Amino acid sequence: MAVSDNRPFFLNLVIIRLPVTGFVSIFHRISGLLLFLAIPFSVYLLDISLQGSTGFSRAVDILNMPLLQLISLLLLWSIIHHFIAGIRFLLTDFDIGLEKQQATCFAWLVFIIDVIVFVLLAWGIFL
């Protein structure tokens, strides 16, 4: 006897609506990837800056380029989001915030704290 299979054959990921907890998880992974990819350039800048005063000036000149300032802002967001979402995921390891309502509340809290900390740090660093 054949059993009918009602599962979809093709999932359109654009149409599927993720809950806010899904976005926190995806952004946590993206921010971790961005931080990992930034390691070689960070080591390069550290190497240049430790070569004396001329090397430090050269590293500052590199970081003052407009494109690299945008990349620095993206990396600043990555650090902030990865840290705050990581705390949320650590809390779930201790069985805190596992119910749907609590998880949604904590996910929104992650995004709110992200924005506040990012604006304060970006304001302090770039202005």
PAMARTI-523748 format. One record per residue: x, y, z of N, C-alpha, C in turn; residue in three letters. Coordinates in Angstrom, 3 decimals. Atoms other than C-alpha are relative to their C-alpha. Layout:
BEGIN
{{X, Y, Z}, {X, Y, Z}, {X, Y, Z}, "ala"},
...
//
This chain:
BEGIN
{{0.842, -1.165, 0.000}, {0.000, 0.000, 0.000}, {0.894, 1.237, 0.000}, "met"},
{{-0.812, -1.202, 0.131}, {1.479, 3.305, -1.074}, {-0.551, 1.107, 0.900}, "ala"},
{{0.378, -1.109, -0.863}, {1.451, 6.201, 1.358}, {0.235, 1.289, -0.770}, "val"},
{{-0.180, -1.265, 0.725}, {0.858, 9.617, -0.166}, {0.927, 0.917, 0.791}, "ser"},
{{-0.999, -0.891, -0.611}, {3.636, 12.090, 0.508}, {-0.453, 1.437, -0.220}, "asp"},
{{0.499, -1.369, 0.116}, {2.315, 15.582, 1.248}, {1.076, 1.043, 0.228}, "asn"},
{{-1.075, -0.971, -0.210}, {5.701, 17.157, 1.806}, {0.239, 0.802, -1.270}, "arg"},
{{-0.256, -0.795, 1.214}, {6.586, 20.019, -0.547}, {1.285, -0.470, -0.685}, "pro"},
{{-1.179, 0.382, 0.766}, {9.045, 19.290, -3.307}, {1.015, 1.134, -0.070}, "phe"},
{{-0.870, -1.159, 0.136}, {10.463, 22.821, -3.462}, {-0.389, 1.018, 1.073}, "phe"},
{{0.247, -1.020, -1.014}, {10.782, 25.240, -0.555}, {0.539, 1.329, -0.501}, "leu"},
{{-0.421, -1.331, 0.407}, {10.869, 28.859, -1.618}, {0.392, 0.769, 1.259}, "asn"},
{{-0.487, -0.617, -1.227}, {13.040, 30.413, 1.088}, {-0.325, 1.487, 0.080}, "leu"},
{{0.375, -1.414, -0.013}, {11.981, 33.926, 0.077}, {-1.399, 0.172, 0.581}, "val"},
{{1.384, -0.093, -0.460}, {8.338, 33.213, 0.867}, {-0.116, -0.393, 1.474}, "ile"},
{{0.093, 0.468, -1.384}, {8.962, 31.435, 4.194}, {0.317, 1.148, 0.947}, "ile"},
{{-0.200, -1.068, -0.982}, {8.597, 33.868, 7.087}, {0.651, -0.581, 1.244}, "arg"},
{{-0.705, 0.446, -1.190}, {11.182, 33.289, 9.779}, {-0.467, 0.778, 1.220}, "leu"},
{{0.255, -0.771, -1.222}, {10.413, 34.212, 13.370}, {1.248, 0.807, 0.356}, "pro"},
{{-1.114, -0.872, -0.366}, {12.618, 36.820, 15.007}, {1.154, -0.805, 0.584}, "val"},
{{-1.072, 0.843, -0.541}, {14.541, 34.053, 16.762}, {0.850, -0.588, -1.122}, "thr"},
{{-0.742, 0.491, 1.155}, {15.526, 32.695, 13.351}, {0.940, 1.051, -0.546}, "gly"},
{{-0.867, -1.079, 0.471}, {16.885, 36.079, 12.311}, {1.186, 0.210, 0.937}, "phe"},
{{-1.107, -0.129, -0.958}, {18.936, 36.315, 15.508}, {1.026, -1.095, -0.253}, "val"},
{{-0.900, 1.115, 0.251}, {20.395, 32.896, 14.775}, {0.791, 0.191, -1.288}, "ser"},
{{-0.684, -0.200, 1.279}, {21.199, 33.694, 11.140}, {1.005, 1.133, 0.102}, "ile"},
{{-0.931, -1.118, -0.144}, {22.748, 37.061, 12.003}, {1.168, -0.357, 0.913}, "phe"},
{{-1.087, 0.451, -0.865}, {24.777, 35.376, 14.756}, {1.038, -0.773, -0.825}, "his"},
{{-0.914, 0.751, 0.864}, {26.253, 33.018, 12.174}, {0.724, 0.911, -0.980}, "arg"},
{{-0.617, -0.934, 0.951}, {26.869, 35.822, 9.664}, {1.048, 0.848, 0.706}, "ile"},
{{-0.966, -0.836, -0.720}, {28.569, 37.996, 12.288}, {1.240, -0.805, 0.378}, "ser"},
{{-1.155, 0.845, -0.292}, {30.788, 35.078, 13.317}, {0.863, -0.213, -1.229}, "gly"},
{{-0.749, 0.163, 1.239}, {31.768, 34.519, 9.703}, {0.761, 1.270, -0.355}, "leu"},
{{-0.687, -1.268, 0.296}, {32.567, 38.210, 9.204}, {1.194, 0.217, 0.921}, "leu"},
{{-1.112, -0.146, -0.940}, {34.711, 38.246, 12.332}, {1.139, -0.944, -0.363}, "leu"},
{{-1.032, 0.953, 0.407}, {36.554, 35.143, 11.159}, {0.737, 0.486, -1.244}, "phe"},
{{-0.628, -0.479, 1.229}, {37.164, 36.625, 7.712}, {0.838, 1.255, 0.220}, "leu"},
{{-0.749, -1.226, -0.282}, {38.494, 39.852, 9.277}, {1.323, -0.268, 0.699}, "ala"},
{{-1.224, 0.304, -0.749}, {41.275, 38.062, 11.170}, {1.269, 0.276, -0.814}, "ile"},
{{-1.254, -0.258, 0.726}, {43.918, 38.144, 8.372}, {0.289, 1.489, -0.175}, "pro"},
{{-0.220, -1.430, 0.173}, {43.411, 41.853, 7.699}, {0.358, 0.672, 1.325}, "phe"},
{{-0.319, -0.547, -1.322}, {43.481, 42.615, 11.426}, {1.441, -0.313, 0.385}, "ser"},
{{-1.389, 0.372, -0.290}, {46.758, 40.727, 11.810}, {0.947, 0.817, -0.859}, "val"},
{{-0.816, -0.831, 0.887}, {48.151, 42.613, 8.802}, {0.125, 1.429, 0.542}, "tyr"},
{{-0.040, -1.355, -0.562}, {47.191, 45.969, 10.337}, {0.814, 0.040, 1.290}, "leu"},
{{-0.800, 0.060, -1.224}, {48.692, 44.935, 13.669}, {1.481, -0.092, -0.335}, "leu"},
{{-1.393, 0.128, 0.415}, {51.915, 43.926, 11.927}, {0.547, 1.336, -0.494}, "asp"},
{{-0.446, -1.311, 0.496}, {52.120, 47.265, 10.134}, {0.153, 0.983, 1.150}, "ile"},
{{-0.019, -1.005, -1.064}, {51.330, 49.281, 13.247}, {1.130, -0.225, 0.993}, "ser"},
{{-1.091, 0.280, -0.946}, {54.059, 47.556, 15.291}, {1.382, 0.233, -0.598}, "leu"},
{{-1.280, -0.242, 0.656}, {56.802, 48.557, 12.824}, {0.531, 1.402, 0.252}, "gln"},
{{-0.486, -1.338, -0.338}, {57.389, 51.930, 14.460}, {-1.044, 1.057, -0.285}, "gly"},
{{0.952, -1.110, 0.163}, {55.822, 55.334, 14.163}, {-0.466, 0.159, -1.437}, "ser"},
{{0.433, -0.111, 1.398}, {55.803, 55.330, 10.362}, {-1.007, -1.103, -0.348}, "thr"},
{{0.942, 1.085, 0.238}, {54.080, 51.956, 10.297}, {-1.346, 0.272, 0.641}, "gly"},
{{1.253, -0.342, -0.664}, {51.517, 53.154, 12.817}, {-0.757, 1.054, -0.795}, "phe"},
{{0.641, -1.034, 0.819}, {50.842, 56.228, 10.683}, {-0.594, -0.607, -1.261}, "ser"},
{{0.513, 0.661, 1.202}, {50.433, 54.002, 7.638}, {-1.266, -0.797, 0.328}, "arg"},
{{1.195, 0.753, -0.403}, {47.945, 51.777, 9.507}, {-1.176, 0.941, 0.244}, "ala"},
{{1.066, -0.983, -0.225}, {45.961, 54.847, 10.589}, {-0.510, 0.537, -1.327}, "val"},
{{0.427, -0.473, 1.322}, {45.932, 56.107, 6.987}, {-0.880, -1.037, -0.699}, "asp"},
{{0.813, 1.065, 0.606}, {44.598, 52.739, 5.825}, {-1.391, -0.015, 0.634}, "ile"},
{{1.296, 0.051, -0.684}, {41.858, 52.804, 8.461}, {-0.839, 1.259, -0.214}, "leu"},
{{0.750, -1.229, 0.259}, {40.878, 56.369, 7.532}, {-0.619, 0.035, -1.389}, "asn"},
{{0.647, 0.065, 1.322}, {39.841, 55.316, 4.016}, {-1.507, -0.188, 0.200}, "met"},
{{1.463, 0.094, -0.195}, {36.045, 55.716, 3.609}, {-0.549, -1.420, -0.098}, "pro"},
{{0.495, 1.362, 0.127}, {35.494, 52.146, 2.428}, {0.356, -0.825, 1.231}, "leu"},
{{-0.394, 0.758, -1.182}, {37.435, 50.746, 5.368}, {-0.718, 0.477, 1.256}, "leu"},
{{0.808, -0.454, -1.128}, {35.478, 52.921, 7.771}, {-1.370, -0.674, -0.022}, "gln"},
{{1.268, 0.742, 0.099}, {32.277, 51.304, 6.454}, {0.197, -1.451, 0.418}, "leu"},
{{-0.292, 1.373, -0.405}, {33.882, 47.893, 6.860}, {0.212, -0.065, 1.510}, "ile"},
{{-0.188, -0.042, -1.452}, {34.918, 48.896, 10.388}, {-1.333, 0.078, 0.733}, "ser"},
{{1.336, -0.058, -0.602}, {31.311, 49.798, 11.176}, {-0.686, -1.361, -0.075}, "leu"},
{{0.581, 1.328, 0.137}, {30.194, 46.418, 9.845}, {0.629, -0.968, 0.991}, "leu"},
{{-0.673, 0.868, -0.964}, {32.794, 44.668, 11.993}, {-0.367, 0.366, 1.431}, "leu"},
{{0.451, -0.409, -1.328}, {31.761, 46.721, 15.013}, {-1.372, -0.603, 0.297}, "leu"},
{{1.301, 0.638, -0.187}, {28.177, 45.543, 14.502}, {0.169, -1.504, 0.210}, "trp"},
{{-0.214, 1.443, -0.129}, {29.471, 41.986, 14.093}, {0.435, -0.377, 1.406}, "ser"},
{{-0.478, 0.286, -1.353}, {31.309, 42.089, 17.411}, {-1.138, 0.147, 1.007}, "ile"},
{{1.087, -0.266, -0.948}, {28.343, 43.586, 19.245}, {-1.071, -1.082, -0.095}, "ile"},
{{1.076, 0.974, 0.156}, {25.742, 41.251, 17.773}, {0.456, -1.391, 0.417}, "his"},
{{-0.484, 1.342, -0.335}, {27.881, 38.135, 18.133}, {0.109, -0.172, 1.514}, "his"},
{{-0.128, 0.064, -1.451}, {28.555, 38.939, 21.786}, {-1.364, -0.100, 0.680}, "phe"},
{{1.302, -0.049, -0.669}, {24.971, 39.773, 22.754}, {-0.846, -1.233, -0.352}, "ile"},
{{0.742, 1.209, 0.375}, {23.376, 36.940, 20.760}, {0.655, -1.237, 0.610}, "ala"},
{{-0.680, 1.116, -0.648}, {26.022, 34.613, 22.172}, {-0.426, -0.152, 1.443}, "gly"},
{{0.513, 0.065, -1.374}, {24.887, 35.511, 25.678}, {-1.392, -0.618, 0.004}, "ile"},
{{1.354, 0.580, 0.090}, {21.317, 34.689, 24.622}, {0.081, -1.508, -0.216}, "arg"},
{{-0.121, 1.428, 0.256}, {22.420, 31.313, 23.279}, {0.574, -0.733, 1.213}, "phe"},
{{-0.491, 0.620, -1.231}, {24.364, 30.608, 26.471}, {-1.125, -0.155, 1.021}, "leu"},
{{1.142, 0.118, -0.902}, {21.210, 31.326, 28.459}, {-0.904, -1.157, -0.394}, "leu"},
{{0.817, 1.143, 0.420}, {19.328, 28.801, 26.345}, {0.673, -1.324, 0.355}, "thr"},
{{-0.685, 1.219, -0.449}, {22.007, 26.243, 27.220}, {-0.319, -0.325, 1.448}, "asp"},
{{0.394, 0.196, -1.394}, {20.972, 26.747, 30.842}, {-1.513, -0.069, 0.152}, "phe"},
{{1.464, 0.137, 0.029}, {17.297, 26.272, 29.871}, {-0.723, 1.266, 0.435}, "asp"},
{{0.647, -1.286, -0.279}, {16.486, 29.966, 30.263}, {-0.482, 0.568, -1.330}, "ile"},
{{0.565, -0.604, 1.199}, {14.167, 31.426, 27.635}, {-0.278, -0.984, -1.109}, "gly"},
{{0.275, 1.005, 1.020}, {13.187, 28.248, 25.853}, {-1.436, 0.034, -0.509}, "leu"},
{{1.379, -0.078, 0.466}, {9.443, 28.858, 25.699}, {-0.110, 1.041, -1.108}, "glu"},
{{0.126, -0.842, 1.199}, {8.209, 30.569, 22.556}, {-0.091, 1.474, 0.345}, "lys"},
{{0.184, -1.404, -0.357}, {7.140, 33.799, 24.240}, {1.295, 0.590, 0.565}, "gln"},
{{-1.262, -0.475, -0.560}, {10.380, 34.132, 26.224}, {1.076, 0.101, -1.086}, "gln"},
{{-0.997, -0.010, 1.065}, {12.512, 33.264, 23.196}, {-0.204, 1.199, -0.923}, "ala"},
{{0.297, -1.158, 0.846}, {10.756, 35.902, 21.104}, {0.371, 1.297, 0.709}, "thr"},
{{-0.329, -1.187, -0.782}, {11.135, 38.479, 23.878}, {1.509, 0.205, 0.068}, "cys"},
{{-1.459, -0.104, -0.067}, {14.844, 37.709, 24.282}, {0.603, 0.353, -1.360}, "phe"},
{{-0.509, -0.317, 1.335}, {15.365, 37.863, 20.502}, {-0.178, 1.487, -0.310}, "ala"},
{{0.204, -1.437, 0.205}, {13.798, 41.313, 20.312}, {0.933, 0.813, 0.892}, "trp"},
{{-0.908, -0.679, -0.920}, {15.868, 42.318, 23.335}, {1.420, 0.033, -0.561}, "leu"},
{{-1.326, 0.035, 0.638}, {19.023, 41.237, 21.483}, {0.098, 1.097, -1.050}, "val"},
{{-0.040, -1.017, 1.048}, {18.146, 43.480, 18.537}, {-0.030, 1.413, 0.581}, "phe"},
{{0.079, -1.336, -0.618}, {17.254, 46.444, 20.783}, {1.341, 0.364, 0.635}, "ile"},
{{-1.305, -0.277, -0.623}, {20.490, 46.144, 22.778}, {1.060, 0.191, -1.071}, "ile"},
{{-0.931, -0.178, 1.123}, {22.403, 45.740, 19.490}, {-0.012, 1.438, -0.503}, "asp"},
{{0.117, -1.352, 0.555}, {21.089, 49.028, 18.175}, {0.526, 1.042, 0.980}, "val"},
{{-0.425, -0.993, -0.996}, {21.674, 50.947, 21.404}, {1.509, -0.006, 0.155}, "ile"},
{{-1.451, 0.079, -0.195}, {25.226, 49.685, 21.936}, {0.738, 0.412, -1.265}, "val"},
{{-0.655, -0.375, 1.248}, {26.116, 50.071, 18.249}, {0.004, 1.506, -0.193}, "phe"},
{{0.074, -1.458, 0.181}, {24.910, 53.677, 18.094}, {0.928, 0.707, 0.978}, "val"},
{{-0.871, -0.644, -0.988}, {26.715, 54.589, 21.317}, {1.473, -0.182, -0.335}, "leu"},
{{-1.406, 0.233, 0.335}, {29.987, 52.970, 20.272}, {0.404, 0.683, -1.308}, "leu"},
{{-0.317, -0.656, 1.269}, {29.863, 54.243, 16.686}, {0.094, 1.509, 0.205}, "ala"},
{{-0.035, -1.441, -0.291}, {29.093, 57.733, 17.985}, {1.307, 0.362, 0.708}, "trp"},
{{-1.217, -0.282, -0.758}, {32.021, 57.568, 20.410}, {1.265, -0.201, -0.819}, "gly"},
{{-1.208, 0.290, 0.766}, {34.489, 56.124, 17.911}, {0.149, 0.925, -1.198}, "ile"},
{{-0.116, -0.702, 1.270}, {33.698, 57.953, 14.686}, {-0.321, 1.490, 0.075}, "phe"},
{{0.280, -1.445, -0.084}, {32.593, 61.358, 15.968}, {0.801, 0.639, 1.081}, "leu"},
//
